[in-house]
């Protein structure tokens, strides 16, 4: 009887020992369940058109700063250096890498549409950033209304000419890279208000978004035109380049300079308004934080809208200091 009781106790202890093995802690998955493996890291690739432009540098900086918010994502950035062939090669490389999401700021709409379509066909989610494509080969477009920005700039110029009583005004328009949507739309929007000005003469030139090119083009325009009243450039670096050309020729006080972008920081357009070089700039949202946020949502399988359009704003000496604080990226 004592032997039976002893065996029973030993068996009970063995059973208890088996049941009291390594316990799963709260929040810890059991071995063999899907949660046991490492969490997936989503690859987000950004094909940047030209990091040499200050606006593009700020976009890169914002994304590199904000990616730290998303522990399950990593960001790759490649710079096409304003070269369509390079951007196409970068996108093809991202397709080979099987990235989860492609963010693209197209250098030019027409040549970049086809490789983006190929990425989309491979199942890669696509965010098109502030320069549109020929076809909507993306999941979402994030940008600002460039036509509206052009209209605001044209209204500012028309009002200035009227208020100053300038007869037969001569207006220089310095365009960005031809074939890009911002260039086309900033031109079309502004000319709605500039062309009806009585006696107006508009002189067009192209500086491809680059400050030094604008400086050189403006030097030639100053030599050929003894009267210039307004310079409207499609971005701030070109407006500032035109300003320096005029200053070097001791003619900067004969005209005003109007730009677009409204970046913060000591070299941004807002500071040039504060310093009196630009009469006005128009805030063109970088769209970078929003574009990255939507890319993360797409990577995680969340729904996004077809487009997100951000509002521009006019910046003059009256509100420039306020805007400097708003748009300066640390």
Secondary structure, DSSP 8 states (H G I E B T S, - for coil): -HHHHHHHHHHHHHHHHHHTSS---TT---TTSGGGS----EEEEEEES-TTSHHHHHHHHHHHHHGGG-TTEEEEEEE-TT-HHHHHHHHHHHHHHT-SEEEE--SSHHHHHHHHHHHHHTT-EEEEESS--SS--SSEEEEE-HHHHHHHHHHHHHHHHHHHT-SS-EEEEEE-STT-HHHHHHHHHHHHHHTTSTT-EEEEEE-TT-HHHHHHHHHHHHHH-S---EEEESSHHHHHHHHHHHHHTT-GGGSEEE-SB---STTSHHHHHHTTS-SBEEE----HHHHHHHHHHHHTT----SEEEE--EEE-TTTHHHHHHHH---
